[in-house]
Amino acid sequence: MASAGLEAEATETMTVREAIRETLREEMARDEDVFLMGEDIATMGGVLDVTGDLHEQFGKDRVRDTPIGESGFMGAATGAAATGSRPVVEIMFSDFLGVAMEQVMNQMAKMRYMFGGKTEMPVTVRTTEGGGMGAASQHSGTVHSWIAHFPGLMAVAPGTPAAAKGLLKSAIRSDDPVFFFENKMIYEQSGEVPVDEDFTIPLGEAHVEREGSDVTVIATQRLVGESLSVADELEGDTDVEVIDLRSLYPLDTDTIVESLEKTGRLVVADESPLSYGTHAEVVARAVENAFYSLDAPIQRVGVPDTHMPFSPSLEREVLPDGAEVRDAIERIV
Amino acid sequence: MPTIDLETETGRKEALRRMLTIRQFDTTAGERFADGEIPGFVHLYIGEEAVGVGACSALEDDDYITSTHRGHGHCIAKGLDPKPMMAELYGKREGYCNGKGGSMHIADVDAGMLGANGIVGAGPPLGTGAALTIDRKGEDRVALSFLGDGAVAQGQVHSAANLAATWDLPVIFLVENNHYGEGTPVEEQHNVENLSATAGAYNVPGITVDGMDITAVNEAVTEARERARAGDGPTFIEAETYRFHGHFEGDEELYREDDEVERWEARDPIETFAQRLIDRGELTNEEYEALQSEVETTIEEALEYAQSAEEPAPEEAYDDMFAAEVPEITEFARRVRADGGDPDGGER
């Protein structure tokens, strides 16, 4: 099988945090128009240490500490993107997107369409999501369903270091607004990442992380790794296929359908609140396109429509985890 | 070189022409809206022409502006063509936005016009962003954001102004104080006497000028532009002006008295400026009438262009969402159209 183009790519082991930082470094080195802006991303290196030392290499003109005014700097990024810059904005915690949403929903998302296609909007917005740190309701939200729902925005959410690199590169190189959602609990997760500086993952492609024939688990972010662990636990008993959804919008209907034609059973695991969100869209695509392949009721694993409580015991209660994925599988297999 | 040099006689006449063009464009747009030909709603700039033309004349051709919901005047002042402007108001394919934007979203990014805007206060962050591009790329340009008095209460305006001032970005904030935020008087919306006083919060110059006097506006923007180009950051200019029409066409104007409107109309910025040119011997009454007549022809032609322009095809609704092709849009659009309205549902 092996031929010149199909040899295994060179990889190195790195964490999600390192993959994001190195991708930012490579893309800034590649294109002068790319610059970063956000709260405490330069001198402090980012509150969760993602941008790290980038300001030392690129200076504070290209790694810009902003005032704490999300509406202003999100708008400035939008105006900059409409005039030939390629800004990468960091919103420290995704909950803070609320402050900036006017510029996101009425300007960034709509300008290209309202102007009849006569502008591009090459802006990337990185932000951290998720519970698990005891950070309580205003620093633990998972809001990617809002963004994925809103016409004119693309949304991606990596579950592995390799996906982090490939998706972030595609986001920065895209001429459309792309939101890049980082789950804060997987920054330390390690994996093999292709070293190729042009390694990109197309926006709109899911990835089968583990093949299986009995049940499909479509997972995002932290729940990808947890679902893979569950699949290992169930090995020999239930053959679990695990898909990292990767891209929330556009959404890879074909990969969902292909998997369901094989397994007939579906669990959707995502840290969003359960109602009206990412789970629902995946389920809708499955039902619309693979209805006759389904052999059992679809299962959703997510946050049961609460905010994130502070107390660790309460937080553990509402946060979805591998055990819930396993329960969901066992209900339908 | 400024777009129109008000120091020269030719420049002054051109500025007068642009003000007249705005007046005629908006008079026509108001009439055609009342006749039901123009859909949606329109906000007319009549009465405020000296602000837009005074400001844009002081800019250079490749400077950026961001505009407001009351944006027709800014477009014409920036040099946009009344034909595709009117076609956009009519929702036609030949419009600046192919009929997708309408009155409140006319834009011509290549001409530096970053869009009218339906959200009060959304322009200043965008203008700040354009100034950020200018600053980062070392370009010899500035950005100017028009905003209304009502927008001064918006958080995002403060957030952007603070950013622009802190980073010394080459942007000018021009507050068109027409004394009413929709139907609420400015005194009931702000606790400062002059809205330019807010500049103090950012430690940048804030000045109030007579917005009915094109020269006063022009001089203020010229100075602000020099300051921006020198790397000294933004300036807040408040231009005191008045809209002779309601907030939108059809507004009953319950919030103001006729005599107030008449007092401001007596200070008509176009008549005042024309009279000044006549008094100086730069313009004769005959020339003024000829100019008005030329402008009427320009707008008649724009109207005919818009009226006879093509409607966009229904499927064009699915264009322009993204630069990239997105399967959802093609797929969902295909489904919408698959049955062509056939009650039996076609191929769904």
Chai-1 contact restraints between the chains, C-beta under 6 A:
chainA,res_idxA,chainB,res_idxB,connection_type,confidence,min_distance_angstrom,max_distance_angstrom,comment,restraint_id
A,P67,B,N162,contact,1.0,0.0,6.0,A-B,restraint_1
A,P67,B,L163,contact,1.0,0.0,6.0,A-B,restraint_2
A,G69,B,S159,contact,1.0,0.0,6.0,A-B,restraint_3
A,S71,B,G155,contact,1.0,0.0,6.0,A-B,restraint_4
A,S71,B,Q156,contact,1.0,0.0,6.0,A-B,restraint_5
A,S71,B,S159,contact,1.0,0.0,6.0,A-B,restraint_6
A,G72,B,P125,contact,1.0,0.0,6.0,A-B,restraint_7
A,G72,B,S159,contact,1.0,0.0,6.0,A-B,restraint_8
A,G72,B,A160,contact,1.0,0.0,6.0,A-B,restraint_9
A,G72,B,L163,contact,1.0,0.0,6.0,A-B,restraint_10
A,F73,B,L163,contact,1.0,0.0,6.0,A-B,restraint_11
A,G75,B,P125,contact,1.0,0.0,6.0,A-B,restraint_12
A,G75,B,L126,contact,1.0,0.0,6.0,A-B,restraint_13
A,G75,B,A160,contact,1.0,0.0,6.0,A-B,restraint_14
A,A76,B,P125,contact,1.0,0.0,6.0,A-B,restraint_15
A,A76,B,T128,contact,1.0,0.0,6.0,A-B,restraint_16
A,A76,B,G129,contact,1.0,0.0,6.0,A-B,restraint_17
A,A76,B,L132,contact,1.0,0.0,6.0,A-B,restraint_18
A,A76,B,L163,contact,1.0,0.0,6.0,A-B,restraint_19
A,T78,B,G129,contact,1.0,0.0,6.0,A-B,restraint_20
A,G79,B,L126,contact,1.0,0.0,6.0,A-B,restraint_21
A,G79,B,G129,contact,1.0,0.0,6.0,A-B,restraint_22
A,G79,B,A130,contact,1.0,0.0,6.0,A-B,restraint_23
A,A80,B,G129,contact,1.0,0.0,6.0,A-B,restraint_24
A,A80,B,L132,contact,1.0,0.0,6.0,A-B,restraint_25
A,A80,B,T133,contact,1.0,0.0,6.0,A-B,restraint_26
A,T83,B,A130,contact,1.0,0.0,6.0,A-B,restraint_27
A,T83,B,T133,contact,1.0,0.0,6.0,A-B,restraint_28
A,G84,B,T133,contact,1.0,0.0,6.0,A-B,restraint_29
A,S85,B,T133,contact,1.0,0.0,6.0,A-B,restraint_30
A,Q103,B,P125,contact,1.0,0.0,6.0,A-B,restraint_31
A,N106,B,I119,contact,1.0,0.0,6.0,A-B,restraint_32
A,Q107,B,A122,contact,1.0,0.0,6.0,A-B,restraint_33
A,Y113,B,K100,contact,1.0,0.0,6.0,A-B,restraint_34
A,Y113,B,D320,contact,1.0,0.0,6.0,A-B,restraint_35
A,Y113,B,M321,contact,1.0,0.0,6.0,A-B,restraint_36
A,M114,B,K100,contact,1.0,0.0,6.0,A-B,restraint_37
A,M114,B,G101,contact,1.0,0.0,6.0,A-B,restraint_38
A,M114,B,H105,contact,1.0,0.0,6.0,A-B,restraint_39
A,F115,B,C97,contact,1.0,0.0,6.0,A-B,restraint_40
A,F115,B,A107,contact,1.0,0.0,6.0,A-B,restraint_41
A,G116,B,C97,contact,1.0,0.0,6.0,A-B,restraint_42
A,G116,B,N98,contact,1.0,0.0,6.0,A-B,restraint_43
A,G116,B,K100,contact,1.0,0.0,6.0,A-B,restraint_44
A,G116,B,D320,contact,1.0,0.0,6.0,A-B,restraint_45
A,G117,B,D320,contact,1.0,0.0,6.0,A-B,restraint_46
A,K118,B,V109,contact,1.0,0.0,6.0,A-B,restraint_47
A,T119,B,V109,contact,1.0,0.0,6.0,A-B,restraint_48
A,E120,B,A323,contact,1.0,0.0,6.0,A-B,restraint_49
A,G152,B,M321,contact,1.0,0.0,6.0,A-B,restraint_50
A,D175,B,A323,contact,1.0,0.0,6.0,A-B,restraint_51
A,D176,B,F322,contact,1.0,0.0,6.0,A-B,restraint_52
A,D176,B,A323,contact,1.0,0.0,6.0,A-B,restraint_53
A,D176,B,A324,contact,1.0,0.0,6.0,A-B,restraint_54
A,P250,B,V326,contact,1.0,0.0,6.0,A-B,restraint_55
A,P250,B,P327,contact,1.0,0.0,6.0,A-B,restraint_56
A,P250,B,E328,contact,1.0,0.0,6.0,A-B,restraint_57
